[in-house]
Amino acid sequence: MSVISSTITFMGANPDDGTVAWHADGVPATEIVPLAMHDIDGGELQIYHGDYEAGFTRLNEHGSLPEHDLITVPHRLGASTLAQLMRVLHRTAPIRSGYRVSLNMNLRSRDQPFIDDNPLYYLAADNPDYDWVDQYLTDVRVRQVPAYLASCRPVK
């Protein structure tokens, strides 16, 4: 595994303070490492147990998902959560009180770095200054394309 990106998130009871809505990751794996937690109520990782597209449809039609279809994973200091969340519907549950500071790392395979569901418009929306374009193109040229071509060659 190699780290694609890492961020520090600050999440508190204010809904504009880092609480994450339902989504599916574009990267193959994510690791969440709680760095600090104070009197937190809520903020667990919630995973929809079902097809992510069906889950999105249900959210659009009903505004919520049934509790019996959710897996809830609490965060703990001294422990990280490593998950394959690409094409898996999940969120950070709303925080009712307290706060959490976490290190979030997006991970991918060293041998197959081309496995990634993040479209360019998504990357551009998150980084509208486009400072990332040269680095991204270098990664595609130097890592992703050669690894993909090597994976397509027949084994002798």
Backbone as a ProteinNet text record, in pm:
[ID]
protein_1_A
[PRIMARY]
MSVISSTITFMGANPDDGTVAWHADGVPATEIVPLAMHDIDGGELQIYHGDYEAGFTRLNEHGSLPEHDLITVPHRLGASTLAQLMRVLHRTAPIRSGYRVSLNMNLRSRDQPFIDDNPLYYLAADNPDYDWVDQYLTDVRVRQVPAYLASCRPVK
[TERTIARY]
85	0	89.4	39.3	107.4	3.6	48.3	-41.2	-55.3	-181.2	-208.9	-214.8	-288.4	-303.9	-334.5	-312.5	-347.9	-398.9	-495.1	-552.4	-576.2	-580.5	-620.6	-760.8	-855.2	-991.8	-1023.9	-1097.2	-1144.9	-1296.5	-1353.8	-1498.1	-1556.7	-1661.9	-1730.4	-1880.3	-1952.7	-2098.5	-2158.9	-2083.1	-2130.8	-2136.4	-2253.4	-2262.5	-2168.6	-2120.6	-2025.9	-1881.1	-1861.7	-1729.1	-1675.9	-1685.7	-1620.9	-1706.5	-1830.8	-1916.2	-1936	-1920.8	-1919.1	-2051	-2112	-2238.8	-2214.3	-2322	-2313.6	-2238.4	-2144.9	-2064.9	-1998.8	-1937.5	-1855.1	-1717.8	-1612.9	-1477.3	-1437.7	-1346.9	-1291	-1159.3	-1098.7	-970.9	-995.3	-904.2	-926.2	-935.4	-857.6	-859.2	-837.4	-891.5	-879.2	-843.9	-753.2	-723.9	-753.8	-828.1	-866.2	-799.8	-718	-645.7	-690	-770	-806.8	-683.2	-661.7	-547.7	-588.1	-710.6	-762.4	-913.6	-968	-1113.9	-1147.4	-1254.2	-1294.1	-1445.6	-1492	-1635.4	-1722.5	-1682.9	-1754.5	-1877.1	-1986	-2109.8	-2147.3	-2137.8	-2160.7	-2027.8	-2032.2	-1911.2	-1857	-1935	-1889.6	-1889.6	-1811	-1816.4	-1941	-2029.9	-2148.8	-2139.3	-2158.1	-2145.6	-2279.5	-2326.8	-2451	-2421.7	-2497.7	-2480.6	-2570.7	-2519.4	-2595.6	-2527.8	-2586.7	-2533.7	-2534.2	-2420.9	-2412.2	-2506	-2528.7	-2621	-2764.5	-2802.2	-2935.5	-2948.3	-2839.5	-2840.6	-2858.3	-2788.4	-2805.7	-2949	-3006.1	-3145.3	-3238.4	-3218.1	-3302.8	-3288.4	-3165.8	-3144	-3218.3	-3211.4	-3280.1	-3431.2	-3483.3	-3628.8	-3683	-3607.9	-3659.6	-3584.4	-3467.7	-3391.5	-3306.4	-3321	-3241.8	-3233	-3151.1	-3135.4	-3182.1	-3242.2	-3288.7	-3171.4	-3187.9	-3082.8	-3037.9	-3130.8	-3093.8	-3003.5	-2988.6	-2899	-2764.5	-2738.9	-2615.7	-2523.3	-2395.5	-2291.4	-2225.2	-2219.7	-2163.2	-2030.9	-1925.8	-1790.9	-1744.5	-1733.2	-1686	-1535.8	-1492.5	-1349.9	-1296	-1169	-1105	-963.3	-920.7	-780.7	-693.7	-581.7	-491.6	-523.7	-628.8	-667.1	-705.8	-673.1	-713.8	-817.9	-887.3	-983.5	-929.7	-906.2	-860.5	-973.7	-1019.6	-1135.6	-1122.8	-1179.2	-1193	-1331.5	-1336.6	-1464	-1493.6	-1415.2	-1443.3	-1572.3	-1667.4	-1799.4	-1877.1	-1847.9	-1920	-1978.4	-2110	-2177.9	-2150.3	-2099.9	-2066.9	-2066.3	-2059.3	-2054.1	-1994.1	-1968.4	-1941.4	-2074.2	-2120.3	-2246.9	-2235.8	-2346.6	-2342.9	-2288.1	-2209.9	-2155.5	-2250.9	-2300.7	-2396.3	-2325.2	-2208.5	-2129.8	-1984.5	-1895.9	-1754.6	-1689.8	-1568.3	-1498.2	-1399.5	-1354.2	-1250.7	-1159	-1029.5	-929.5	-872.1	-872.1	-827	-730.2	-640.7	-556.9	-626.1	-654.8	-720	-621.5	-596.2	-502.6	-574.9	-562	-615.4	-502.7	-531.3	-428.6	-460.8	-356.1	-374.7	-264.9	-283	-187.2	-61.5	53.7	178.7	184.2	136.4	143.7	36.5	-78	-188.1	-238.9	-154.3	-194.4	-303.1	-334.6	-437.3	-578.3	-593.2	-726.6	-769.3	-859.2	-902.4	-1030.1	-1133.2	-1261	-1280.4	-1177.6	-1193.7	-1184	-1293.8	-1286.6	-1216.6	-1163.5	-1090.9	-1177.4	-1305.6	-1389.5	-1403	-1399.4	-1407.2	-1279.7	-1164.9	-1038.3	-1031.8	-1078.4	-1075.8	-1169	-1284.8	-1379.4	-1320.2	-1244.5	-1181	-1057.6	-996.6	-871.5	-878.3	-961.5	-986.9	-868.7	-759.7	-644.1	-560.5	-586.5	-519.6	-369	-320.4	-178.5	-141.2	-237.5	-216.7	-201.4	-232.1	-239	-105	4.8	135.2	173.9	149.8	180.6	94.1	-32.5	-123.1	-77.8	-46	-1.7	128.4	219	342.6	311.4	219.1	180	120	35.2	-24.8	84.3	174.6	281	380.2	424.3	534.8	489	369.8	325.8	206.7	98.1	-26.6	-21.3	18.2	18.5	118	244.1	334.7	283.7	226.9	174.9	56.7	-30.3	-145.3	-99.6	-8.8	40.7	109.2	184.9	250.5	147.8	36.1	-66.5	-142.3	-138.5	-210.6	-127.7	1.5	88.3	62.2	59.1	39.6	158.5	128.9	232.9	299	431.3	505.4	546.7
-117.5	0	123.6	228.9	357.5	465	573	682.4	776.1	799.2	893.9	1034.6	1048.1	1178.6	1158.3	1262.6	1259	1396.2	1395.3	1519.6	1505.4	1618.2	1622.7	1682.1	1613.5	1665.4	1701.7	1810.6	1858.4	1848.3	1764.5	1743.3	1775.8	1858.6	1894.3	1891.6	1941.4	1937	2032.2	2128.2	2217.3	2138.7	2132	2052.4	2098.8	2222.5	2271.6	2241.4	2166.2	2143.9	2004.6	1962.7	1839	1714.7	1721.1	1603.3	1569.1	1442.4	1400.3	1333.4	1380.7	1325.3	1190.1	1120.9	990.9	1005	913.5	914.2	777.7	756.1	637.7	687.7	629.5	674.4	634.5	711.7	678.5	604	609.2	541	401.5	307.9	169.9	149.4	222.3	200.3	332.4	339	457.2	412.2	486.2	461.8	589.5	574.7	687.1	664.8	762.1	752.1	867.2	840	947.1	998	1127.9	1189.1	1250.4	1300.5	1360.2	1345.5	1316.3	1307.1	1367.8	1447.6	1508.4	1501.4	1428.2	1418	1401.5	1314	1301.6	1212.2	1260	1182.5	1185.1	1070.2	1063	1057	1080	1083.1	947.9	841.6	708.8	696	602.1	565.1	478.7	518.2	438.5	390.1	259.7	195.2	133.4	162.8	103.3	-38.9	-134	-275.5	-306.5	-279.6	-302.5	-233.3	-245.8	-184.1	-32	31.7	175.9	256.1	212	285.3	273.1	155.3	138	223.7	234.2	318.5	465.4	513	651.9	676.5	581.5	594.9	604.8	518.8	520.9	654.7	705	835.5	946.1	945.9	1048.8	1039.4	917.8	899.7	921	876.8	878	972	1019.7	1111.8	1044.8	914.1	843.2	695.6	625.2	481	410.8	292.2	222.3	178.9	195.6	160.5	15.4	-75.2	-217.1	-246.5	-150.8	-167.4	-97.8	-49.6	24.1	-54	-46.4	-97.6	25.6	32.7	148.7	109.7	184	155.7	274.7	257.1	368.2	390.5	513.7	546.8	545.6	503.3	500.5	554.6	629.2	671.8	548	545.2	431.4	320.8	339.3	239.6	312.7	252.7	312.5	223.7	280.1	205.4	201.6	81.4	61.8	-6.3	56.1	1	20.1	-73.8	-61.5	-2.6	127.9	199.1	248.2	202.8	237.6	166.3	244.7	193.2	136.3	186.3	147.6	275.5	280.2	398.4	408.8	524.9	544.9	694.3	723.2	862.2	866.8	987.9	1012.5	1054.9	981	1015.2	1154.9	1227.1	1360.6	1355.8	1454.9	1466.8	1554.9	1500.2	1573.2	1662.7	1619.4	1702.5	1656.1	1743.6	1712.7	1731.6	1677.8	1690	1574.7	1558.3	1460.4	1521.6	1497.1	1534.2	1402.8	1385.7	1259.1	1283.3	1186.9	1179.5	1082.4	1127.5	1043.4	1021.7	894.2	861.4	782.4	828.9	756.4	670.3	541.6	444.1	375.4	327.9	250.2	144.7	52.4	-55	-1.4	-45	-9.6	-76.5	-201.2	-277.8	-239.4	-190.5	-153	-12.5	90.7	226.2	285	218.4	266.9	236.7	157	128	246.8	327.1	451.7	496.7	526.9	570.6	722	798.7	943.8	1004.2	1058.6	1124.9	1260.7	1309.4	1436.7	1552.9	1554.8	1667.5	1669.3	1552.5	1544.8	1602.1	1562.5	1616.1	1767.1	1814.3	1957.6	2035.6	1978.8	2047	2063.2	1962.9	1971	2060.5	2080.8	2156.3	2251.4	2356.5	2441.7	2526.8	2528.8	2607.5	2534.9	2406.4	2323.3	2308	2338	2316.8	2168.7	2081.2	1936.8	1871.6	1941.1	1879.4	1819.3	1893.4	1840.9	1716.8	1721	1605.6	1485.3	1509.6	1402.2	1340.8	1425.1	1374.2	1294.7	1340.8	1265.6	1129.1	1124.6	997.2	903.1	956.5	873.9	820.8	909.1	868.6	769.5	799.5	725.1	599.8	602.6	489.4	415	487.9	420.9	349.6	419.8	358.1	241.9	258.6	143.2	22.5	46.2	-64.6	-131.3	-51.1	-107.6	-192	-138.9	-213.6	-343.2	-338.4	-459.5	-562.6	-516.6	-610.6	-676.5	-616.1	-669.6	-768.8	-773.6	-865.2	-1008.9	-1100.6	-1241.2	-1293.1	-1376.9	-1437.9	-1549.4	-1551	-1653.4	-1767.5
0	0	0	-62.5	-58.2	-28.9	35.7	72.7	-46.8	-89.6	-197.4	-140.1	-29.7	33.9	180.9	257.5	399	439.5	529.6	580.5	730.1	796.9	937.2	938.3	1002.4	1010.9	1155.3	1170.2	1299.2	1294.9	1379.7	1376.7	1512.5	1509.6	1632.5	1613.3	1713.1	1710.8	1607.7	1558.3	1453.5	1322.5	1254.4	1131.4	1019.6	1026	925.9	964.7	1071.6	1128.2	1097.1	971.3	930.2	929.1	978	969.9	823.1	789	649.3	612.4	503.1	454.4	388	355.5	289	157	132.7	10.3	-6.7	-120.4	-146.2	-189.1	-135.3	-167.6	-308.8	-365.5	-495.4	-483.5	-365	-343.5	-286.9	-312.6	-269.1	-117.8	-39.3	105.6	178.3	298.9	383	524.1	587.5	728.5	805.6	914.7	1000.5	1136.3	1178.4	1304.9	1395.2	1499.3	1591.9	1667.2	1663.6	1731.4	1864.5	1872.8	1996.1	1996.8	2114.3	2130.3	2265.9	2269.1	2395.2	2409.6	2510.4	2543.4	2419.6	2329.2	2202.3	2216.1	2159.6	2148.1	2000.3	1933.7	1789.6	1716.5	1585.7	1504.7	1463	1483.5	1443.6	1291.2	1241.8	1100.8	1083.2	993.1	963.2	819.7	801.3	671.4	634.8	514.7	464.7	419.7	472.4	437.8	319.5	199.8	77.6	-39.3	-156.5	-277.5	-262.5	-291.9	-268.3	-357.9	-481.3	-568.4	-517.3	-469.5	-410.1	-284.7	-207.8	-88.3	-122.2	-225.1	-269	-314.7	-387.3	-433	-313.7	-215.1	-95.1	-21.3	-10.8	53	-20.5	-153	-231.9	-218.6	-208.7	-199.8	-59.5	43.5	180.7	274.8	234.5	318.4	425.1	442.6	543.6	506.3	581	562.8	690.3	678.9	798.9	887.8	1018	1114.1	1099.6	1068.1	1058.8	938.4	847	732.2	752.7	874.1	901.9	994.4	965.4	1054.2	1114.8	1247.2	1314.6	1380	1345.4	1394.9	1478.7	1611.8	1694.7	1676.8	1696.8	1692.4	1835.1	1850.4	1981.9	1968.9	2068.7	2073.1	2088.3	2020.4	2028.1	1929	1849.4	1748.4	1620.6	1507.4	1380.5	1314.3	1217.6	1137.1	995.1	943.5	806.6	731.8	623.1	552.4	402.2	329	184.1	159.1	133.8	123.4	-18	-116.5	-255.2	-295.4	-347.5	-386.1	-267.5	-147.7	-26.6	32.8	48.3	101.1	251	294	435.2	468	596.2	642.4	781.7	827.5	968.1	1028.6	1129.3	1194.4	1256.1	1262.9	1323.3	1466.7	1500.7	1636	1715.8	1826.4	1909.8	2011.3	2057.6	2149.2	2145.8	2192.6	2194.3	2058.3	2044.9	1917.1	1900	1775.7	1742.3	1637.1	1652.3	1552.4	1499.9	1367.1	1307.7	1193.1	1175.1	1056.2	961.5	840.4	739.3	625.2	595	487.3	379.4	256.3	140.7	85.2	66.6	30.6	-101.3	-168	-290.5	-299.2	-389.3	-411.2	-478.8	-432.8	-501.7	-638.3	-646.2	-770.9	-871.7	-823	-912.5	-877.6	-893.9	-856.2	-945.3	-1055.4	-1147.9	-1098.2	-993.8	-939.7	-854.8	-907.3	-844.4	-913.6	-837.5	-894.3	-890.7	-853.6	-847.4	-987	-1040.3	-1170.6	-1157.6	-1267.4	-1264.7	-1217	-1253.3	-1209	-1057.4	-994.6	-848.6	-786.6	-840.3	-790.7	-811.3	-926.3	-956.1	-863.9	-832	-743.1	-603.3	-557.9	-426.2	-425.8	-542.1	-552.7	-671.7	-663.7	-780.3	-825.7	-750.3	-793.8	-899.6	-920.4	-1021.9	-999.7	-880.4	-850.8	-853.1	-844	-837.3	-974.5	-1083	-1216	-1259.3	-1245.3	-1287.9	-1207.7	-1077.3	-992.5	-1032.5	-1061	-1102.5	-1235.3	-1333	-1463.4	-1451.9	-1367.5	-1344.7	-1284.8	-1189.7	-1128.9	-1233.6	-1320.9	-1426.5	-1519.5	-1562	-1656.1	-1594.6	-1473.1	-1412.7	-1338	-1277.1	-1195.4	-1254.3	-1281.3	-1316.6	-1451.6	-1557.4	-1691	-1699	-1654.1	-1659.9	-1579.7	-1461.4	-1380.5	-1449.4	-1509.7	-1580.8	-1699.8	-1779.5	-1895.7	-1852.8	-1743.9	-1693.4	-1647	-1591.5	-1543.1	-1658.3	-1776	-1892.3	-1972.5	-1947.8	-2023.1	-1979.6	-2074.4	-2036.8	-1956	-1859.6	-1777.1	-1856.7	-1859.2	-1935.5	-1846.7
[MASK]
++++++++++++++++++++++++++++++++++++++++++++++++++++++++++++++++++++++++++++++++++++++++++++++++++++++++++++++++++++++++++++++++++++++++++++++++++++++++++++

